[in-house]
Amino acid sequence: MLLEIHFAALGFHLPLVDEPALWAATEIRPVHGVETRVLAPEHELAYLCAHALQHSFSRLIWLVDIAEIHRREKIDGDTLIAFCRREGLAAPVYHAFRLVERLWPGSVPAGWIAALTPGRLERFLLRTLWPEEKIAARDGLPVHPFYSPTLFTIMETRRFVPALQGLANVFFPPAAWVSFTYGIPNRVGPLLRHYAWRLSWPLRLLRGK
């Protein structure tokens, strides 16, 4: 079994508003014969949506998982919507739901999509960066940074200090992590060039590169 360790709940770059509530709602289930603590289905569904956007919906199986968890689990829509709104996940979940509905109509209640509709700017960015037509057709899939869901969370949050911390974590991750992940020397020069590359992402995006 391969375990991927995240240092923040749901893999975001800023803390949740109410992380204790996330853990309090977990439950024990058997996974391949082992008693394992798992997220509540509402939280798991929100995470699946954010994770799919994190990887620019590059694998169809991630969208299938979203449709399947709704079909197999009893999900409280009010709890799901309240969690997404509280934690700034409305935009990623909204877009993932729209894609799932486009591929398999009837997979997600229309009321959930309506209740999670983000602001005009967020909708514009979602349509522009992850066009529904391309993703549904699996043709010319976009590739954007893994921290994209965090940026939408920062846009939705009303917490100034965590938002700044989140931006700092996005653009200036720990040097040891950068060195290991990107295979560059853990020295000032290479690290500064990498951080400059990360900061230039919005400009490259506007230029279409």
N, C-alpha and C positions, 0 to 999 in steps of 0.2 A: 504494500500500500504506500502510495506517495502522498506525503502531507505537505501542504503549502501553508507556511506560517505568516499571518498578517499581524501587525502590531496595533491595528485599530479595528474595531468592529466593522464588518462588511468591507474591509479593505480600503476605506476612504482615508483621506489625509487630514481629517479633522474629527474631533470626538463627537459622538452622538449627543443629542440633547438629553435623552433619557436612556443611557445605556443599561442601568439596572433593570429597567422594564423589559429590555430585550432578553436578558438572561433569566429573569423571573418567569418568562413565558415559555422557556425551553421545556422539553419533555424527553423522557428516556424511551428509546425505541431499539428493537433489535436490528442491527445492520450486519448481514453476513454472520449471524450467530453471536454477535458481540453487542452487549448493552451499551448504547451510545446516546449521548445527549445531543439532541437536534433542535434547530430553531422551530418556533411556531410556524405553521404553514403560511400565515400572513407575512411574517418576516422573511421566510424563505422565498416566497414568491417575489417580494420586492427586491431581494438580493439577486435572484436569477435575472430580473430585468436589468438591474444596474450592471451586473457582470456581463450580460450580453452586449450592452452599449459600451462597456469598458473595452471590449474586444471588437468594436465596430460591427457586431452581428456577423462576424466572419464564418461562424459555424451554424449551420441550420439546426443542429441538434439542440443548441441553446434555446432557440425559439420553440422547438418541439417540447422541451422541458417545461416551458412556461405554460403552454397549452395543456400539457399532461397533468401538471400539479393542480391546475384548476379543476380538471376533470376528476382526479382521484381523491383530492382532499376537500374537506368541508371548510371553506374559507369564509370568514366573516368580513364582508365587504366594508362595513363601517370601521372595523379595526384596521384593515389594510389601508384605507384612505386616510384615517387619522394618523397612522404611523408614517405614511409617505409625506403628508403635509408637515408633520412635526419635525421630521428629519431632513426635509428638503429633497425628497426623492421623487416628487411629483413628475418632473420632466422625463427622467429616464424610464420610469414605469409607464407613463402615458405613451411614450413613443414605442416602447416594446409591445404594449398592448395593441396599438394600432397596427403594427407589423404582423402580429399574430392573427389579428382579425382579418387582415388582408389575405393572409395565406390560408387560414382555416376559419371562415365566417362562423360566428356563433361560439367561438372558443372563450371569449371574454365578455361579460355583461357590458352592454353599452353604457349603463349608468356609472360603472367604474371609470370608464374612459372620460365621460363628461365631467365627473367629479374631480378628476386629476388633471384636467386641462390646465397647462401652465400659462404664463403670460405671453404676450405677443412676441417679445424678443426671444424667449426660450423656444417658442414654436418655430420661429424663423430659423434659428440656429439648428434645430433638430432636422427640419426639412432640408436645409442647405448642406449640412455635414453628413447626414445619413438619409439620403433620398429613399423614400419608400419604394419607388419603382425599381431602382437598382438593386436594393436589398432583396425585395421579393423575387426579382428575376434572377438573383445570384449572379449578376453580371456587372463587372467593373466595380467591385465592392470597395468602399472607401476604407482607408486605414488612418486612424487618428490616435493620439496618445492615450495610454491606458488610464490616465488621470482625468479623462473627460467627465465622467460622472461627478467627480469631486468639484469641478468648476460649476456645474449646474447646482450642486448643493450649496456652494458658496454664494451663488446668485440668489438663491431662495432664502438663505439664512438671514436672520436679523441680529446675529451675534458678531459684533465687529472684531473683537480680539480673536475668537476661533477662526474667523474668515481669514484674517491676516496670517495666522499660524498655518492654516491650510494652504494658502498661496506659497508661503515660505517652504513648506514641506514638498509641494509640487515642483517648484523650480529650483530648490536647493536641497535635494535629498542628501543623506549622509555620505561622506566621501567613500567610506568602505563599501557601501552598497553600490555606488556608482562604479567603483573600480571592479567589483566582482561581476556586476550585471553586464557592463559594457566592455569589459576586458581592457581597460585603460590603466596606466600606471597611477598609483595613489600619490601623485605629486601635484604641486600647486598649479603648474602650467597646464597639464592635460585636464585637470579638474576645472580650471577656470574656463577653458575652451568648451568643455561639456556644458557647464552652467550657462554660458552664453548661447550655446545651441538650443538649450531648453527654453531660455527666455525669448529666443527668436521665433518660436513656434507660431504665435499669433500672426506675425508679419509674413512668415512663409505661407501660412494658410490663406491670407488675403491675396497673396500673389499666385496662389494656386499651385504651390510646390510643396 
